[in-house]
Amino acid sequence: MSSPVTNSAAQKFSQKVFSKETLKYVFTTHFWGPVSNFGIPIAAILDLKNKPEETISGPMTAALVVYSAVFMRYSLAVTPQNYLLFGCHVVNEIAQLGQGARFIHYNYLSSRPAAVEEKK
């Protein structure tokens, strides 16, 4: 049998999660926009280990770094501020900077295999 403290905490949590305000927020673009946008940073994080350095596009990575920086600012400039969108772009900025570092290291700082040099 559960204790009254546990039931009380569970009830408070349930009331908070299923409150009118929370449900109203979940059914807005203020919530679903950032949630759907999280595909970009998730893909970038997965690419940090799985994508070969020679296939990273420098211009695209730079564009995504700028894009995330702009939308981090935008997410805090709108009313009400969208912290979920801000978090999405913080994660994306970090992941894209990691990809950019891999691109720079591979193309400018390391000696590449001769086979790759011959292709160019």
Secondary structure, 3 states (H helix, E strand, C coil): CCCHHHHHHHHHHHHHHCCHHHHHHHCCHHHHHHHHHCHHHHHHHHHHHHCCHHHCCHHHHHHHHHHHHHHHHHHHHCCCCCHHHHHHHHHHHHHHHHHHHHHHHHHHHCCCCHHHHHHC
